[in-house]
Amino acid sequence: MDFRQLARYVPALWESGSTVYLEGPPGCGKSEFARQVPDIMSARLGTKVGFHKIDASVLDPAEVPGFIAPVKSASGEAIAAYLRSALMPTEEYLKEHPVGLYFIDELAATVPAVRHALDGVLLERRFGPRYLPEGWRVWAAGNRTVDFSGAQHLEAKTQNRVCRIQVEVNVDQWV
């Protein structure tokens, strides 16, 4: 599917609430297209749609849920608790943008442990014990393995739970 065709489907994909995974050759414009999705949806919804992007290829699995730190419970007992993940948009940003797109770039360029950690975000909008608001959607993008760009196959448990869209290059759209 080329980007013009995909743009027509953005509202339906958004309204479905499904996680969308854009897969295509390196440098074809997947990330740039994702940056345009909030504008498309802002026009449709009549409200500013937020955007937050992370580059999954540089993540460590422990960053996703947030680091664990020792704290005291209400009774004074020492317990462990998750700190808020730095990968989540700030509370202030989420209040200003109750609707938004969380975009995970280069998902296929990650090691399996990072992909596993990101499953909570991809499938539940969850970072450890915290969730993105209901109005937020999660989309991701990655290169194809056939392009020898360092991409890895996504695990079946992820592939089976996302709307996977093969992006095609259309030279007429570039000129």
PyMOL commands that set and color helices and strands:
alter all, ss='L'
color gray80, all
select helices_A, chain A and resi 3-16+30-45+56-58+61-63+91-96+107-109+112-124+145-147+156-159+171-174
alter helices_A, ss='H'
color red, helices_A
select strands_A, chain A and resi 20-24+50-55+68-72+78-82+100-105+126-127+130-131+136-143+163-166
alter strands_A, ss='S'
color yellow, strands_A
deselect
rebuild
show_as cartoon
